[in-house]
Amino acid sequence: MEKSQSYDIPLHDIKPIVEVEEYSFYYFLGITFLILVLLLAVGYFIYIWLKKRKAFNIRKEHFKILNSLDLNDTKKSAYAITFYGATFKNDTPRHQEMYENIVNRLTAYKYKKEVDAFEDEVIGYIELYKEMIDV
């Protein structure tokens, strides 16, 4: 006959296994989430900064064109100053007055087939208007 063996031997010196709460996985998830949010925020701000830096600024472009005009080509310059100068005319009442003054002086150089070179006074007004512009 076989004796039945019992594996339930009472142990008096060893305590039963106790379940220990483990939170390290939750800490890991929390820290990972915070790092991800921070990285997304930094990425967003870098994106906004790059977008703003490369944004097209019509005022800057018109200012560059005004400064690069060849005043020896009188007719073309007169039209360009009238067109591109209008971008800045509403900045202040002083700009408005100066722009109207220049347009009146440039009328003599625009609507003719052939025109003379700019007078020194007109060139002075043009240069003064360009110096007044804030971009």
Backbone hydrogen bonds in HBPLUS format (Angstrom, degrees):
<---DONOR---> <-ACCEPTOR-->    atom                        ^
c    i                          cat <-CA-CA->   ^        H-A-AA   ^      H-
h    n   atom  resd res      DA  || num        DHA   H-A  angle D-A-AA Bond
n    s   type  num  typ     dist DA aas  dist angle  dist       angle   num
A0026-TYR N   A0023-TYR O   3.06 MM   3  5.33 119.1  2.45 104.2 118.6     1
A0027-TYR N   A0023-TYR O   3.00 MM   4  6.32 155.4  2.07 154.9 162.8     2
A0028-PHE N   A0024-SER O   2.90 MM   4  6.09 158.1  1.95 146.2 152.2     3
A0029-LEU N   A0025-PHE O   2.94 MM   4  6.23 158.5  1.98 146.9 152.3     4
A0030-GLY N   A0026-TYR O   2.93 MM   4  6.09 159.5  1.97 146.9 152.5     5
A0031-ILE N   A0027-TYR O   2.91 MM   4  6.11 168.3  1.93 157.5 159.9     6
A0032-THR N   A0028-PHE O   2.92 MM   4  6.01 159.9  1.96 148.8 155.2     7
A0033-PHE N   A0029-LEU O   2.91 MM   4  6.06 156.2  1.96 145.8 152.2     8
A0034-LEU N   A0030-GLY O   2.99 MM   4  6.25 160.0  2.03 149.4 154.5     9
A0035-ILE N   A0031-ILE O   2.95 MM   4  6.15 163.2  1.98 151.8 156.3    10
A0036-LEU N   A0032-THR O   2.93 MM   4  6.09 156.5  1.99 147.0 153.9    11
A0037-VAL N   A0033-PHE O   2.93 MM   4  6.17 159.1  1.97 151.3 156.5    12
A0038-LEU N   A0034-LEU O   2.93 MM   4  6.16 161.8  1.96 150.3 155.4    13
A0039-LEU N   A0035-ILE O   2.88 MM   4  6.07 160.2  1.91 150.1 155.6    14
A0040-LEU N   A0036-LEU O   2.94 MM   4  6.14 157.5  1.99 148.6 154.6    15
A0041-ALA N   A0037-VAL O   2.94 MM   4  6.15 156.0  2.00 148.2 154.9    16
A0042-VAL N   A0038-LEU O   2.93 MM   4  6.15 164.5  1.95 152.9 156.8    17
A0043-GLY N   A0039-LEU O   2.90 MM   4  6.02 160.3  1.94 146.0 152.1    18
A0044-TYR N   A0040-LEU O   2.87 MM   4  6.03 152.3  1.94 144.6 152.1    19
A0045-PHE N   A0041-ALA O   3.00 MM   4  6.27 161.2  2.04 151.4 155.5    20
A0046-ILE N   A0042-VAL O   2.96 MM   4  6.18 154.6  2.03 149.9 157.1    21
A0047-TYR N   A0043-GLY O   2.93 MM   4  6.11 155.6  1.99 145.1 152.0    22
A0048-ILE N   A0044-TYR O   2.93 MM   4  6.22 160.1  1.96 152.0 156.9    23
A0049-TRP N   A0045-PHE O   2.93 MM   4  6.05 159.3  1.97 143.4 149.6    24
A0050-LEU N   A0046-ILE O   2.91 MM   4  6.12 163.3  1.94 152.3 156.2    25
A0051-LYS N   A0047-TYR O   2.90 MM   4  6.03 157.4  1.95 148.2 155.2    26
A0052-LYS N   A0048-ILE O   2.87 MM   4  6.01 159.7  1.91 150.4 155.7    27
A0053-ARG N   A0049-TRP O   2.90 MM   4  6.02 151.3  1.98 143.9 152.5    28
A0054-LYS N   A0050-LEU O   3.07 MM   4  6.20 150.4  2.16 144.7 150.8    29
A0055-ALA N   A0052-LYS O   3.34 MM   3  5.06 159.4  2.39  95.3 101.1    30
A0061-GLU N   A0057-ASN O   3.08 MM   4  6.40 163.1  2.11 155.0 160.0    31
A0062-HIS N   A0058-ILE O   2.92 MM   4  6.09 164.4  1.95 150.6 154.6    32
A0063-PHE N   A0059-ARG O   2.92 MM   4  6.02 151.8  2.00 143.9 152.2    33
A0064-LYS N   A0060-LYS O   2.92 MM   4  6.17 155.3  1.99 148.6 154.7    34
A0065-ILE N   A0061-GLU O   3.01 MM   4  6.29 157.7  2.07 147.3 153.4    35
A0066-LEU N   A0062-HIS O   2.90 MM   4  6.13 161.8  1.94 148.2 153.1    36
A0067-ASN N   A0063-PHE O   3.00 MM   4  6.21 156.5  2.06 146.6 152.8    37
A0068-SER N   A0064-LYS O   2.98 MM   4  6.14 134.1  2.19 141.3 153.7    38
A0068-SER N   A0065-ILE O   3.16 MM   3  5.12 130.1  2.42  94.4 107.8    39
A0073-ASP N   A0070-ASP O   3.19 MM   3  5.89 153.2  2.27 117.5 123.0    40
A0077-SER N   A0073-ASP O   2.97 MM   4  6.00 159.8  2.01 157.2 163.9    41
A0078-ALA N   A0074-THR O   2.87 MM   4  6.03 153.5  1.94 151.5 158.8    42
A0079-TYR N   A0075-LYS O   3.17 MM   4  6.48 162.4  2.20 152.8 155.9    43
A0080-ALA N   A0076-LYS O   2.97 MM   4  6.16 160.4  2.01 147.5 153.7    44
A0081-ILE N   A0077-SER O   2.79 MM   4  5.91 163.5  1.82 153.6 157.5    45
A0082-THR N   A0078-ALA O   3.13 MM   4  6.23 157.1  2.18 141.0 147.4    46
A0083-PHE N   A0079-TYR O   2.92 MM   4  6.14 158.9  1.96 149.0 155.0    47
A0084-TYR N   A0080-ALA O   2.78 MM   4  5.79 164.3  1.81 158.6 160.8    48
A0085-GLY N   A0081-ILE O   2.89 MM   4  5.20 141.3  2.04 126.4 137.7    49
A0087-THR N   A0084-TYR O   3.30 MM   3  5.76 156.8  2.36 108.4 114.4    50
A0088-PHE N   A0085-GLY O   3.11 MM   3  5.76 149.4  2.21 115.7 122.4    51
A0089-LYS N   A0086-ALA O   3.43 MM   3  5.11 155.4  2.50  94.7 101.6    52
A0091-ASP N   A0088-PHE O   3.28 MM   3  5.68 165.5  2.31 119.0 119.4    53
A0095-HIS N   A0092-THR O   3.10 MM   3  5.15 118.5  2.50  97.2 111.5    54
A0096-GLN N   A0092-THR O   3.05 MM   4  6.40 159.1  2.09 151.6 157.4    55
A0097-GLU N   A0093-PRO O   2.95 MM   4  6.18 162.9  1.98 149.0 152.7    56
A0098-MET N   A0094-ARG O   2.96 MM   4  6.11 161.8  1.99 147.4 152.8    57
A0099-TYR N   A0095-HIS O   2.80 MM   4  5.94 160.0  1.84 152.7 158.3    58
A0100-GLU N   A0096-GLN O   3.02 MM   4  6.23 165.6  2.04 151.5 154.9    59
A0101-ASN N   A0097-GLU O   3.01 MM   4  6.19 154.3  2.08 144.6 152.0    60
A0102-ILE N   A0098-MET O   2.93 MM   4  6.21 158.3  1.98 150.2 155.5    61
A0103-VAL N   A0099-TYR O   2.88 MM   4  6.13 165.5  1.90 156.1 160.1    62
A0104-ASN N   A0100-GLU O   2.98 MM   4  6.15 159.3  2.02 146.5 151.9    63
A0105-ARG N   A0101-ASN O   3.08 MM   4  6.33 152.2  2.16 143.3 150.9    64
A0106-LEU N   A0102-ILE O   2.79 MM   4  6.03 143.5  1.93 150.6 161.9    65
A0107-THR N   A0103-VAL O   3.10 MM   4  6.19 126.1  2.41 143.2 154.5    66
A0109-TYR N   A0106-LEU O   2.87 MM   3  5.31 151.3  1.95 113.2 122.4    67
A0110-LYS N   A0107-THR O   3.29 MM   3  5.35 165.5  2.31 106.4 110.8    68
A0123-ILE N   A0119-GLU O   3.06 MM   4  6.39 162.4  2.10 154.6 159.5    69
A0124-GLY N   A0120-ASP O   2.92 MM   4  6.12 151.4  2.00 144.0 152.0    70
A0125-TYR N   A0121-GLU O   3.01 MM   4  6.35 151.7  2.09 145.0 152.0    71
A0126-ILE N   A0122-VAL O   2.91 MM   4  6.20 156.8  1.97 151.1 157.7    72
A0127-GLU N   A0123-ILE O   2.92 MM   4  6.12 165.8  1.94 152.8 156.2    73
A0128-LEU N   A0124-GLY O   2.93 MM   4  6.08 155.8  1.99 145.0 152.1    74
A0129-TYR N   A0125-TYR O   2.92 MM   4  6.11 156.7  1.97 146.3 152.4    75
A0130-LYS N   A0126-ILE O   2.98 MM   4  6.29 156.9  2.04 150.2 156.5    76
A0131-GLU N   A0127-GLU O   2.99 MM   4  6.25 146.1  2.10 143.3 152.6    77
A0132-MET N   A0128-LEU O   3.05 MM   4  6.30 135.8  2.25 141.8 153.5    78
A0132-MET N   A0129-TYR O   3.17 MM   3  5.10 129.8  2.44  93.7 106.9    79
